Amino acid sequence: TPHFLKNGVRYKAAVWDAALPLQTWEAPDSYDLHPDGDFRRPKEERHPRLLQIHWGGHDRASCYRALMNNDPASSHMGVDKTGASQWLDLNLIAYHAGPPNAFSFGIDICQQPTVKSLPAYRSKYGYDVEEIKNPTSRGEKRVLTLDPRIAANVRTLVFSLCETFDIPLQAPRGKDGRQATGDVWHGVFSAKLVKSGALEGVIGHHHTSAGKWDIACWWQQIFQGTALGD
């Protein structure tokens, strides 16, 4: 049964797509970030109400290597076209986003948007991607689309984590302190709000740091037509 591990306890993954493999670090030949030590143990059990998404690497193996070799850096989950991996216990505080770390779970989408990666993605990784004009004002002017299989896997993982751990299935919007400034989907929250721990729902790294743009250009591709998109 697909499950997540939090504080050593197994939680059955809710609303899971049976076709998507979900692997924890306990499985043979799995990815385990615990030996790297890039995390903090909380004083008591955490109950995050925030899920933050990033990108890194070209697949789960390369993203895992990057996190192992980039100190201090870590994340709880990684997802690519073939499956999803939990490589850090969800109760641990991963080093993935600065101030939101203590209040959130971190997910890495294991693909990059940079155009220079296009030849390798097509020939080596078999990704279904294309070069397009960046649909947002965040980041480079030309970007790669997200492989649709990865987009589908990200949706499954995000919706499952939200349902399993009672994280509000909401994107940044509204007048209740949860809306980014300017563009709802691609703006940046105030530093005061980010540090307060009051954010709830699903966000990208671009929502909490003006210098980051993951995952602005892919947000609508992943979530359009759902509770997290327009």
N, C-alpha and C positions, 0 to 999 in steps of 0.2 A: 504494500500500500504506500503510495507517495506520501511523504511526511517531511515536516520541518523539525529541527531540533532547537529548543530554547531552554536554556538553563538545565540541559541534560534530559529534558522531557520531550517525548515525541508527540507532535501535533499532526493529526491527519490533515493533509492538504485539501482544503475545501474547494469546490467548483473546479476540479482539476480535469484537464484534457488527458484522457488515458493514453493518447498517442505520444505525449511529451514525456520523455524520461526525466525524472527528478532524482538527483544523486546528492547524498550528503558526504561529508569527509570520512564517514565510517566505512563507506563502500570500498571494495578493492580497486586499486588504481585510481583513486579519487584525488581531488585537489583539496589540500588542507593548509590553511593559512595560520593555524594555531602555532606551529613551531617558529614562525617568523616573529611572533611576539608583538606585532603592531596592533595592539588593542589595549583597552583599559577595562578592568573588572569593576562593575558598579558595586556600591555598598549594599544595595538591595535589588530585588528583581525588577527589571525594567518592563514597562508596558507602553512602548512607543505608539503614538497616534499619527506618525508621519513616516512616509516612505519616499526616499529620494533616489532619483535615477541618474546614472552617469554613463559614459562610454569609455571603453579601453580595450586595447589589443585587437587582434584579427579573428580570434576564436577564443574559447574558454582556456585552452592551453597557453596561448600567448598572453592573454590578460592575466592569468594566474602568475606566469613568470614575471610579468611587469610589476605586479603587486609585491611579489617576493623580493624583487630587486630594487624597489623604490621605497626607501625608508624615510619617514614612517608613512605607510599607505596600506589600507586594507578596505575590504568591503564584505558584506555578508553573503551576497549571491552573485553569480555570473550566469548569463544566458546567451546562447548562440543558436544557430539554425538546427543543431542536433539535440539540444536539451538544456537543462538548467542544473546548476550546481550550487549547493550551499557549502561554502568553504570556511565559514566562521559561525560559531554559536550565536544565535540571535540575541541572547542576553548580554553578550559582550558589546562594548562600545567600540565600533570600528572607526578607523581614521579615514573617513571618506569625504567629509565636507566642511570641516572646521566647526563653527559654533553649533550647527544642527546635530553633530555626532551623538551627543548624549540623549537626544530626543527621537532618534530615527533608526530605521533599517536602511541599509545601502544596497543598491542593485547596480551592477555593471552590465551594460549591453556590450557584447564582445564584437563590435564592429566600429570602424572609424568612418567619419564623413569626408575625409580629405580626398581630393580628386587624385592625388598621386598614387593612392592605393588601388585605383580602378583596375589596372592590368593584373595585379596579383590576386585581387578578389575574384576576377573572372577565370583566370587560368589555374591558379593554385587552390583556391578555396571553393570554387564553383558557386559563387554568390550571384544572385539575380539583382544586380544594381545598375544604376545609370547615373550619368552626370546631369545635374539640373541647376537652374538658378536658385540660390538660397531663397526660400519663401519667406524668410524673416530678415530683420536687420541685425541679427546676432551672428557673429562669426564671419567666415569667409564668404565671398560673393558666389562662388560655385561650390556645390557640395555633391556628395553621393546620396542617393536614396538608400533607405534601409532595406535589406533583403526582406521580402514579405514573410518568409518563414520565421525570421527572427522577430519581426513585428508581432506576428501571431503568438509566438512563444512569450514575448514580453507581456502582452495583454493577459495571457493565462496566468503568468507568475504574479503580476500586479494584482489582478482581481482575486487570486487565491490568497495571497498574503493579507489583503484587506479583509476578506471574509473570515479567514482563520484567526486573525489577531485583532479584530474589531477596529480596524483603521477606516475612517470615513472615506467612502468612495467619492471623493470630490476633488476637483482641480481648483487652482487658485482663482476665485471669483467672488463677487458679492461685496457688501459693505460691512462685513462682520470681522474685519481684521485679517482676513485670509486672502485678500486680493493683492496681487502685485501692483506696483505703481505703473502707470502708463498702460501699455499693452497687457491685457489680462493674461495672455498665454506666454508672453515672452519678456515681460517686465521683471523688475527686481524688487523683492521685498525690502523694507527698511531694515537696517542693521539692528535697530532696537527690537523690532518684531522677531527677527530671526533668533536673536540671543535670548529672547524671553521664553522660548519653548512653547509658545501659544499656537504655533502653526500645526494644523491637522490636515491630513489628506495625502495627496500624491503630488510631488513636485519634481522638477529637474534641478540639476546643479545650477543652471542658468537663473533660476528664481532666487537664489540666495547669494550669488556672487556676480558682480558686473563684469568681472574678468573671465568668466566661464560662459560657454554657449552650449554645453551638453545638457539637455538634448533638444534644444529649441527647434532646430530645423526638422526634427523627426516627430515632434509632439503630435501634430495632427495626423501624420501618416499612421502612427500607432493607435491613437485614441479617437479619431473622428468617428462619429456615430455612436459613441458610448457615453457613459456618464462623465467621462473625463475629457471629452472633446466637444466641439461645437456642433 
